[in-house]
Amino acid sequence: MGRVLFSQDEDLLAVAQQRLQTARDFAGVVYAHQLAISIGQAVRDLELVAKVLDPDDMRNRVEYLPYS
């Protein structure tokens, strides 16, 4: 569907890294480790990602949260 995914699943992070290494396109992943971020902080950071990065900016990219 071409949508950027948010995940706290290390398996999805591994899939994204594999796609990067093999030059296979994907819409993008925003990743946060479960113990490193609260739900409120994740929502704030995801809102920032949505405001600053458009779908083309996120293509074939992994963003790591938290930002602050």
N, C-alpha and C positions, 0 to 999 in steps of 0.2 A: 504494500500500500504506500510505500515511500515515506513513512513517518519516522521521525526520530524517536528512539526508545529511551525511557529512563529505567534503570535497573539497579538493583542491589545484589544481583546474582553474578557471582564470579564466573560461572560457566558462559553466560552471555558476553561478558567482558573478554573471555578467551576466544569466543567465536569472532568478535569484532577485531581482535588483534590478529587472528588468523586471516581474516579478510583483508586487513591492511597489508599483511606480508605477501599475500598472493595477488594483490591488486584487483580484488573482486569488490565491485561497488556495493555500498550500503548507505542507508539514509543518515546514519549517525547514531551514537549512543552517548547518553549522559549516565555516568556511573557514580555511585556513592557506596562506600562500605557501610554495612548495617550499623556498626558500632561507632562510626566516625561522625554521624550526623543525626540530628533530631528531625522529626517530621516537619516541624515548623521551619527549620533552616533549609531543609530540602525544598519545601514549597517556595520559600523566598529566592533560593538560588535558581530553581527552575523558572520562576517568573523572570529573573534577570536574563537567563539564557534565551527565553522566548522573546524578550524585548530587544536584545542586542544581536543575536545571531539568526539569520533567516535560514530556511532549509538548504539553500545552496552553500552557505557557510558551514553547515553541519555535515554535509555529504562527505563520507569517508573519514569521519573524525570521531574521536572519543574525547569527551570532556569529563573531567573528574571533579566531584564535589566532595567536601564543601569548599567554597571559595574563600570564606573568611575564617 
